[in-house]
Amino acid sequence: MRIRVTAAALCAAMLVAGCGGGGGDSDAKATDSAAAQGSSSGSGSASAAAPEAPAEPLGEAQLKSAALVGGDVDGYQITDFPVKPDGDSTARPADCQPLENMRTASPDPGPKAFVGLLAFGGAGPTAGSATTIGLMAYDGSDAEGILDGLRTALKKCTAYEGGVPARTTAKAATAPDAGDEAVAFGLETQGDSADAFVVVRSGSTVVLFFTAAGTGSAAEVPADLVTAQIRKLGV
């Protein structure tokens, strides 16, 4: 059984109407007149509504409150994982840096607040696996930028040097239908089995799920952990 829970592993840890229709000139003129009156008065006009203010990034206490705890998901032991992210790892070529940043749980820019968890699978196909979960609070535009950066990197990057002694290959995977958007990929270091990553954005919070295989086979991020964590974050 292989459980790789090291600083680098955490680090990897462990984040839109309109209608048409004619009725005749008189109807059209009446509609135009009514629209003009509504616009001038501001009454009943959707365009007159004040734009919604962007959500403030969550603080550490709020992230902790939204984080999974033991008993939230059947079949998993969940504990705090307080190891701090390590942002000193450099990928070559630079196009791959966003992937290496996520492997070390050190996105650029860094989060406003960070909470780390570790979930151990106790039975079934997840037995022996360890999934690190990193909840990271951002401003909205920065949160979107993290996932955009990962998608761009996965289009350009297939392998890179740096971060670990051996060459790392990267491959995009099918992202789950979770949160506002999600990205999934695998990273495989030469001579080792592939580790799995899912990164989900929920509002201005980015949640990283990183699973290291415990059986020698390619890892897979457990869907029930992703679903439970994103649901709890949204409550």
Phi and psi restraints in degrees (value plus and minus 20) as a CYANA .aco file:
   2 ARG   PHI    -141.9  -101.9
   2 ARG   PSI      94.9   134.9
   3 ILE   PHI    -141.2  -101.2
   3 ILE   PSI      95.0   135.0
   4 ARG   PHI    -124.3   -84.3
   4 ARG   PSI      74.1   114.1
   5 VAL   PHI    -137.2   -97.2
   5 VAL   PSI      62.4   102.4
   6 THR   PHI    -135.2   -95.2
   6 THR   PSI     157.0   197.0
   7 ALA   PHI     -78.8   -38.8
   7 ALA   PSI     -58.1   -18.1
   8 ALA   PHI     -88.2   -48.2
   8 ALA   PSI     -52.8   -12.8
   9 ALA   PHI     -89.2   -49.2
   9 ALA   PSI     -65.4   -25.4
  10 LEU   PHI     -79.1   -39.1
  10 LEU   PSI     -72.8   -32.8
  11 CYS   PHI     -61.2   -21.2
  11 CYS   PSI     -50.9   -10.9
  12 ALA   PHI    -107.8   -67.8
  12 ALA   PSI     -19.8    20.2
  13 ALA   PHI     -89.6   -49.6
  13 ALA   PSI     -49.9    -9.9
  18 GLY   PHI    -163.3  -123.3
  18 GLY   PSI     137.0   177.0
  19 CYS   PHI    -151.1  -111.1
  19 CYS   PSI     133.1   173.1
  20 GLY   PHI    -146.5  -106.5
  20 GLY   PSI     137.5   177.5
  21 GLY   PHI     146.8   186.8
  21 GLY   PSI     125.6   165.6
  22 GLY   PHI    -133.5   -93.5
  22 GLY   PSI     131.3   171.3
  23 GLY   PHI    -156.7  -116.7
  23 GLY   PSI     -27.1    12.9
  24 GLY   PHI     105.3   145.3
  24 GLY   PSI     146.8   186.8
  25 ASP   PHI     -82.5   -42.5
  25 ASP   PSI     -60.6   -20.6
  26 SER   PHI     -85.7   -45.7
  26 SER   PSI     -61.2   -21.2
  27 ASP   PHI     -83.5   -43.5
  27 ASP   PSI     -62.7   -22.7
  28 ALA   PHI     -82.6   -42.6
  28 ALA   PSI     -63.3   -23.3
  29 LYS   PHI     -84.7   -44.7
  29 LYS   PSI     -59.0   -19.0
  30 ALA   PHI     -84.8   -44.8
  30 ALA   PSI     -60.9   -20.9
  31 THR   PHI     -84.0   -44.0
  31 THR   PSI     -64.4   -24.4
  32 ASP   PHI     -81.6   -41.6
  32 ASP   PSI     -60.9   -20.9
  33 SER   PHI     -84.7   -44.7
  33 SER   PSI     -63.8   -23.8
  34 ALA   PHI     -83.8   -43.8
  34 ALA   PSI     -59.4   -19.4
  35 ALA   PHI     -84.5   -44.5
  35 ALA   PSI     -60.4   -20.4
  36 ALA   PHI     -83.9   -43.9
  36 ALA   PSI     -62.0   -22.0
  37 GLN   PHI     -84.1   -44.1
  37 GLN   PSI     -62.1   -22.1
  38 GLY   PHI     -83.0   -43.0
  38 GLY   PSI     -57.4   -17.4
  39 SER   PHI     -88.0   -48.0
  39 SER   PSI     -61.0   -21.0
  40 SER   PHI     -91.4   -51.4
  40 SER   PSI     -53.0   -13.0
  41 SER   PHI    -106.7   -66.7
  41 SER   PSI     -45.2    -5.2
  42 GLY   PHI      61.5   101.5
  42 GLY   PSI     -25.4    14.6
  43 SER   PHI     -97.6   -57.6
  43 SER   PSI     106.9   146.9
  44 GLY   PHI      50.8    90.8
  44 GLY   PSI      -7.9    32.1
  45 SER   PHI    -117.6   -77.6
  45 SER   PSI     101.6   141.6
  46 ALA   PHI     -84.0   -44.0
  46 ALA   PSI     -55.1   -15.1
  47 SER   PHI     -88.1   -48.1
  47 SER   PSI     -39.5     0.5
  48 ALA   PHI    -103.6   -63.6
  48 ALA   PSI     -32.2     7.8
  49 ALA   PHI     -86.4   -46.4
  49 ALA   PSI     122.0   162.0
  50 ALA   PHI     -87.5   -47.5
  50 ALA   PSI     119.2   159.2
  51 PRO   PHI     -84.2   -44.2
  51 PRO   PSI     126.5   166.5
  52 GLU   PHI     -91.0   -51.0
  52 GLU   PSI     111.4   151.4
  53 ALA   PHI     -89.5   -49.5
  53 ALA   PSI     121.1   161.1
  54 PRO   PHI     -83.4   -43.4
  54 PRO   PSI     124.2   164.2
  55 ALA   PHI     -86.6   -46.6
  55 ALA   PSI     120.2   160.2
  56 GLU   PHI     -93.9   -53.9
  56 GLU   PSI     125.2   165.2
  57 PRO   PHI     -82.2   -42.2
  57 PRO   PSI     124.3   164.3
  58 LEU   PHI     -89.4   -49.4
  58 LEU   PSI     128.9   168.9
  59 GLY   PHI    -107.3   -67.3
  59 GLY   PSI     153.1   193.1
  60 GLU   PHI     -81.0   -41.0
  60 GLU   PSI     -59.8   -19.8
  61 ALA   PHI     -84.0   -44.0
  61 ALA   PSI     -57.9   -17.9
  62 GLN   PHI     -88.6   -48.6
  62 GLN   PSI     -58.8   -18.8
  63 LEU   PHI     -83.5   -43.5
  63 LEU   PSI     -62.2   -22.2
  64 LYS   PHI     -82.3   -42.3
  64 LYS   PSI     -59.1   -19.1
  65 SER   PHI     -85.4   -45.4
  65 SER   PSI     -52.1   -12.1
  66 ALA   PHI    -108.6   -68.6
  66 ALA   PSI     -26.3    13.7
  67 ALA   PHI    -101.0   -61.0
  67 ALA   PSI     128.1   168.1
  68 LEU   PHI     -82.1   -42.1
  68 LEU   PSI     130.3   170.3
  69 VAL   PHI    -152.4  -112.4
  69 VAL   PSI     147.9   187.9
  70 GLY   PHI     -74.4   -34.4
  70 GLY   PSI     114.1   154.1
  71 GLY   PHI      76.9   116.9
  71 GLY   PSI     -33.6     6.4
  72 ASP   PHI     -92.8   -52.8
  72 ASP   PSI     -52.6   -12.6
  73 VAL   PHI    -150.6  -110.6
  73 VAL   PSI     101.0   141.0
  74 ASP   PHI     -80.3   -40.3
  74 ASP   PSI     118.7   158.7
  75 GLY   PHI      68.9   108.9
  75 GLY   PSI     -16.0    24.0
  76 TYR   PHI    -149.9  -109.9
  76 TYR   PSI     118.7   158.7
  77 GLN   PHI    -114.2   -74.2
  77 GLN   PSI     107.6   147.6
  78 ILE   PHI    -143.0  -103.0
  78 ILE   PSI     105.4   145.4
  79 THR   PHI    -151.2  -111.2
  79 THR   PSI     142.3   182.3
  80 ASP   PHI     -86.7   -46.7
  80 ASP   PSI     128.5   168.5
  81 PHE   PHI    -150.4  -110.4
  81 PHE   PSI      66.8   106.8
  82 PRO   PHI     -99.7   -59.7
  82 PRO   PSI     -20.3    19.7
  83 VAL   PHI     -78.5   -38.5
  83 VAL   PSI     115.7   155.7
  84 LYS   PHI    -100.3   -60.3
  84 LYS   PSI     126.7   166.7
  85 PRO   PHI     -79.3   -39.3
  85 PRO   PSI     133.5   173.5
  86 ASP   PHI    -138.4   -98.4
  86 ASP   PSI      91.1   131.1
  87 GLY   PHI    -123.5   -83.5
  87 GLY   PSI       4.0    44.0
  88 ASP   PHI    -117.2   -77.2
  88 ASP   PSI     -11.4    28.6
  89 SER   PHI    -113.4   -73.4
  89 SER   PSI     111.6   151.6
  90 THR   PHI    -134.0   -94.0
  90 THR   PSI     111.8   151.8
  91 ALA   PHI    -119.0   -79.0
  91 ALA   PSI     122.7   162.7
  92 ARG   PHI    -148.9  -108.9
  92 ARG   PSI      96.5   136.5
  93 PRO   PHI     -99.0   -59.0
  93 PRO   PSI     145.4   185.4
  94 ALA   PHI     -85.2   -45.2
  94 ALA   PSI     -43.1    -3.1
  95 ASP   PHI     -78.0   -38.0
  95 ASP   PSI     -44.5    -4.5
  96 CYS   PHI    -109.3   -69.3
  96 CYS   PSI     -23.6    16.4
  97 GLN   PHI     -77.2   -37.2
  97 GLN   PSI     -61.0   -21.0
  98 PRO   PHI     -78.1   -38.1
  98 PRO   PSI     -53.0   -13.0
  99 LEU   PHI     -91.2   -51.2
  99 LEU   PSI     -63.5   -23.5
 100 GLU   PHI     -85.7   -45.7
 100 GLU   PSI     -57.1   -17.1
 101 ASN   PHI     -79.1   -39.1
 101 ASN   PSI     -61.3   -21.3
 102 MET   PHI     -92.9   -52.9
 102 MET   PSI     -53.2   -13.2
 103 ARG   PHI     -80.0   -40.0
 103 ARG   PSI     -54.0   -14.0
 104 THR   PHI    -119.2   -79.2
 104 THR   PSI      -6.8    33.2
 105 ALA   PHI      33.8    73.8
 105 ALA   PSI      19.1    59.1
 106 SER   PHI    -151.5  -111.5
 106 SER   PSI      43.7    83.7
 107 PRO   PHI     -81.7   -41.7
 107 PRO   PSI     139.8   179.8
 108 ASP   PHI    -141.1  -101.1
 108 ASP   PSI      96.0   136.0
 109 PRO   PHI     -96.1   -56.1
 109 PRO   PSI     142.8   182.8
 110 GLY   PHI     -93.4   -53.4
 110 GLY   PSI     136.7   176.7
 111 PRO   PHI     -93.1   -53.1
 111 PRO   PSI     139.7   179.7
 112 LYS   PHI     -92.5   -52.5
 112 LYS   PSI     -51.9   -11.9
 113 ALA   PHI    -170.1  -130.1
 113 ALA   PSI     133.0   173.0
 114 PHE   PHI    -162.1  -122.1
 114 PHE   PSI     114.5   154.5
 115 VAL   PHI    -152.1  -112.1
 115 VAL   PSI     109.3   149.3
 116 GLY   PHI    -131.4   -91.4
 116 GLY   PSI     123.2   163.2
 117 LEU   PHI    -151.5  -111.5
 117 LEU   PSI     140.7   180.7
 118 LEU   PHI    -152.6  -112.6
 118 LEU   PSI     105.5   145.5
 119 ALA   PHI    -136.0   -96.0
 119 ALA   PSI     100.8   140.8
 120 PHE   PHI    -118.9   -78.9
 120 PHE   PSI     110.4   150.4
 121 GLY   PHI    -100.4   -60.4
 121 GLY   PSI     110.3   150.3
 122 GLY   PHI    -125.1   -85.1
 122 GLY   PSI     -35.7     4.3
 123 ALA   PHI    -175.6  -135.6
 123 ALA   PSI     142.2   182.2
 124 GLY   PHI      52.2    92.2
 124 GLY   PSI    -175.9  -135.9
 125 PRO   PHI     -85.1   -45.1
 125 PRO   PSI     -38.0     2.0
 126 THR   PHI    -113.3   -73.3
 126 THR   PSI     -20.9    19.1
 127 ALA   PHI     -77.8   -37.8
 127 ALA   PSI     112.0   152.0
 128 GLY   PHI      65.9   105.9
 128 GLY   PSI     -24.3    15.7
 129 SER   PHI    -113.8   -73.8
 129 SER   PSI     137.4   177.4
 130 ALA   PHI    -148.4  -108.4
 130 ALA   PSI     108.8   148.8
 131 THR   PHI    -136.9   -96.9
 131 THR   PSI     101.5   141.5
 132 THR   PHI    -112.4   -72.4
 132 THR   PSI     117.1   157.1
 133 ILE   PHI    -141.6  -101.6
 133 ILE   PSI     105.4   145.4
 134 GLY   PHI    -140.0  -100.0
 134 GLY   PSI      98.1   138.1
 135 LEU   PHI    -117.3   -77.3
 135 LEU   PSI     104.6   144.6
 136 MET   PHI    -149.2  -109.2
 136 MET   PSI     103.7   143.7
 137 ALA   PHI    -113.2   -73.2
 137 ALA   PSI     113.8   153.8
 138 TYR   PHI    -156.9  -116.9
 138 TYR   PSI     146.3   186.3
 139 ASP   PHI     -90.2   -50.2
 139 ASP   PSI     134.1   174.1
 140 GLY   PHI     -75.6   -35.6
 140 GLY   PSI     -67.3   -27.3
 141 SER   PHI     -86.9   -46.9
 141 SER   PSI     -55.0   -15.0
 142 ASP   PHI     -88.7   -48.7
 142 ASP   PSI     -58.0   -18.0
 143 ALA   PHI     -82.1   -42.1
 143 ALA   PSI     -64.3   -24.3
 144 GLU   PHI     -83.3   -43.3
 144 GLU   PSI     -58.0   -18.0
 145 GLY   PHI     -84.4   -44.4
 145 GLY   PSI     -53.3   -13.3
 146 ILE   PHI     -80.8   -40.8
 146 ILE   PSI     -67.0   -27.0
 147 LEU   PHI     -92.4   -52.4
 147 LEU   PSI     -55.5   -15.5
 148 ASP   PHI     -80.3   -40.3
 148 ASP   PSI     -62.1   -22.1
 149 GLY   PHI     -83.3   -43.3
 149 GLY   PSI     -58.6   -18.6
 150 LEU   PHI     -86.5   -46.5
 150 LEU   PSI     -62.8   -22.8
 151 ARG   PHI     -82.4   -42.4
 151 ARG   PSI     -61.4   -21.4
 152 THR   PHI     -84.2   -44.2
 152 THR   PSI     -63.3   -23.3
 153 ALA   PHI     -81.9   -41.9
 153 ALA   PSI     -60.2   -20.2
 154 LEU   PHI     -89.1   -49.1
 154 LEU   PSI     -41.7    -1.7
 155 LYS   PHI     -98.2   -58.2
 155 LYS   PSI     -46.9    -6.9
 156 LYS   PHI    -126.4   -86.4
 156 LYS   PSI     -42.8    -2.8
 157 CYS   PHI    -131.7   -91.7
 157 CYS   PSI     104.5   144.5
 158 THR   PHI    -134.1   -94.1
 158 THR   PSI     -43.2    -3.2
 159 ALA   PHI    -182.1  -142.1
 159 ALA   PSI     134.0   174.0
 160 TYR   PHI    -175.6  -135.6
 160 TYR   PSI     141.1   181.1
 161 GLU   PHI    -124.8   -84.8
 161 GLU   PSI     133.0   173.0
 162 GLY   PHI      92.0   132.0
 162 GLY   PSI     131.6   171.6
 163 GLY   PHI      69.5   109.5
 163 GLY   PSI     -64.6   -24.6
 164 VAL   PHI    -154.2  -114.2
 164 VAL   PSI     140.8   180.8
 165 PRO   PHI     -80.8   -40.8
 165 PRO   PSI     -51.8   -11.8
 166 ALA   PHI    -123.4   -83.4
 166 ALA   PSI     147.1   187.1
 167 ARG   PHI     -88.2   -48.2
 167 ARG   PSI     120.4   160.4
 168 THR   PHI    -132.4   -92.4
 168 THR   PSI     109.9   149.9
 169 THR   PHI    -121.0   -81.0
 169 THR   PSI     129.0   169.0
 170 ALA   PHI    -145.6  -105.6
 170 ALA   PSI     121.8   161.8
 171 LYS   PHI    -168.0  -128.0
 171 LYS   PSI     109.9   149.9
 172 ALA   PHI     -86.7   -46.7
 172 ALA   PSI     130.1   170.1
 173 ALA   PHI    -150.9  -110.9
 173 ALA   PSI     153.1   193.1
 174 THR   PHI     -97.2   -57.2
 174 THR   PSI     101.7   141.7
 175 ALA   PHI    -100.8   -60.8
 175 ALA   PSI     126.7   166.7
 176 PRO   PHI     -94.1   -54.1
 176 PRO   PSI     140.4   180.4
 177 ASP   PHI    -104.9   -64.9
 177 ASP   PSI      67.3   107.3
 178 ALA   PHI    -164.3  -124.3
 178 ALA   PSI     125.9   165.9
 179 GLY   PHI      39.5    79.5
 179 GLY   PSI    -172.1  -132.1
 180 ASP   PHI    -104.3   -64.3
 180 ASP   PSI     -49.5    -9.5
 181 GLU   PHI    -186.0  -146.0
 181 GLU   PSI     138.7   178.7
 182 ALA   PHI    -170.2  -130.2
 182 ALA   PSI     131.7   171.7
 183 VAL   PHI    -151.0  -111.0
 183 VAL   PSI     120.7   160.7
 184 ALA   PHI    -153.0  -113.0
 184 ALA   PSI     125.6   165.6
 185 PHE   PHI    -181.7  -141.7
 185 PHE   PSI     145.7   185.7
 186 GLY   PHI    -140.5  -100.5
 186 GLY   PSI     125.7   165.7
 187 LEU   PHI    -144.3  -104.3
 187 LEU   PSI     108.0   148.0
 188 GLU   PHI    -147.5  -107.5
 188 GLU   PSI      98.3   138.3
 189 THR   PHI    -104.9   -64.9
 189 THR   PSI     119.3   159.3
 190 GLN   PHI     -70.4   -30.4
 190 GLN   PSI     108.7   148.7
 191 GLY   PHI      64.4   104.4
 191 GLY   PSI     -15.5    24.5
 192 ASP   PHI    -148.4  -108.4
 192 ASP   PSI     148.4   188.4
 193 SER   PHI    -106.1   -66.1
 193 SER   PSI     140.4   180.4
 194 ALA   PHI     -93.6   -53.6
 194 ALA   PSI     118.3   158.3
 195 ASP   PHI    -119.1   -79.1
 195 ASP   PSI     129.7   169.7
 196 ALA   PHI    -132.2   -92.2
 196 ALA   PSI     121.7   161.7
 197 PHE   PHI    -149.7  -109.7
 197 PHE   PSI     116.2   156.2
 198 VAL   PHI    -150.6  -110.6
 198 VAL   PSI     111.3   151.3
 199 VAL   PHI    -143.7  -103.7
 199 VAL   PSI     103.6   143.6
 200 VAL   PHI    -141.3  -101.3
 200 VAL   PSI     116.1   156.1
 201 ARG   PHI    -124.0   -84.0
 201 ARG   PSI     106.3   146.3
 202 SER   PHI    -143.5  -103.5
 202 SER   PSI      82.4   122.4
 203 GLY   PHI      44.1    84.1
 203 GLY   PSI    -145.6  -105.6
 204 SER   PHI    -121.5   -81.5
 204 SER   PSI      -4.5    35.5
 205 THR   PHI    -129.0   -89.0
 205 THR   PSI     112.5   152.5
 206 VAL   PHI    -126.9   -86.9
 206 VAL   PSI     110.2   150.2
 207 VAL   PHI    -138.6   -98.6
 207 VAL   PSI     104.1   144.1
 208 LEU   PHI    -120.2   -80.2
 208 LEU   PSI     111.6   151.6
 209 PHE   PHI    -139.4   -99.4
 209 PHE   PSI     104.3   144.3
 210 PHE   PHI    -149.6  -109.6
 210 PHE   PSI     100.8   140.8
 211 THR   PHI    -136.0   -96.0
 211 THR   PSI     105.2   145.2
 212 ALA   PHI    -118.9   -78.9
 212 ALA   PSI     110.6   150.6
 213 ALA   PHI     -84.3   -44.3
 213 ALA   PSI     120.8   160.8
 214 GLY   PHI    -128.5   -88.5
 214 GLY   PSI     -18.1    21.9
 215 THR   PHI    -141.3  -101.3
 215 THR   PSI     -19.3    20.7
 216 GLY   PHI      72.9   112.9
 216 GLY   PSI     -31.4     8.6
 217 SER   PHI    -113.0   -73.0
 217 SER   PSI     149.4   189.4
 218 ALA   PHI     -81.4   -41.4
 218 ALA   PSI     119.5   159.5
 219 ALA   PHI     -98.3   -58.3
 219 ALA   PSI     140.4   180.4
 220 GLU   PHI    -163.0  -123.0
 220 GLU   PSI     109.1   149.1
 221 VAL   PHI     -87.8   -47.8
 221 VAL   PSI     103.9   143.9
 222 PRO   PHI     -83.4   -43.4
 222 PRO   PSI     105.0   145.0
 223 ALA   PHI     -83.0   -43.0
 223 ALA   PSI     -53.1   -13.1
 224 ASP   PHI     -88.8   -48.8
 224 ASP   PSI     -51.1   -11.1
 225 LEU   PHI     -87.5   -47.5
 225 LEU   PSI     -64.2   -24.2
 226 VAL   PHI     -81.1   -41.1
 226 VAL   PSI     -68.8   -28.8
 227 THR   PHI     -80.0   -40.0
 227 THR   PSI     -66.4   -26.4
 228 ALA   PHI     -85.4   -45.4
 228 ALA   PSI     -62.8   -22.8
 229 GLN   PHI     -88.4   -48.4
 229 GLN   PSI     -63.5   -23.5
 230 ILE   PHI     -88.7   -48.7
 230 ILE   PSI     -56.1   -16.1
 231 ARG   PHI     -83.3   -43.3
 231 ARG   PSI     -65.0   -25.0
 232 LYS   PHI     -86.1   -46.1
 232 LYS   PSI     -56.9   -16.9
 233 LEU   PHI     -83.1   -43.1
 233 LEU   PSI     -52.5   -12.5
 234 GLY   PHI    -104.0   -64.0
 234 GLY   PSI     -28.2    11.8
